[in-house]
Amino acid sequence: MTPQPHKVWEAYNEAENTRDFTAMAKLVAPDISITVNGIKSVSSAEEDQSEMRHVMDMYPDYRRILVEILSCGNRAVARWQMLGSSPTAPVLNATGCSIVTVKDGQITDAYLYYDSAALDSVLGQH
């Protein structure tokens, strides 16, 4: 039985919060496509891992809190809040929404929408 999309996203979020990069890699398709605020930003699982490692290096206490999640067909929509502090970067406090498509237990596409100058500055440094 194929896991429901919201369960896959929740598992990815949990792996992200515990820095379990092996679990994260299993939950995304090798050719995942991630679009952030309308701009295609990531085209592979390797890029996704690289971006997440960069954010976690900048924010040692990084975490993403799930506010709400809904599933419809092969998609899930999650509202979340990213938090983190850093001695060298602005405080991270970004609220946003992810829309993900899941196939065979892996996230194949993700659309992230958020408003946060702090996260933009971190991702832009990479």
Secondary structure, DSSP 8 states (H G I E B T S, - for coil): ----HHHHHHHHHHHHHTT-HHHHHHTEEEEEEEEETTEEEE-SHHHHHHHHHHHHHH-TT-EEEEEEEEEETTEEEEEEEEEE--SSS--EEEEEEEEEEEETTEEEEEEEEE--HHHHHHHHT-
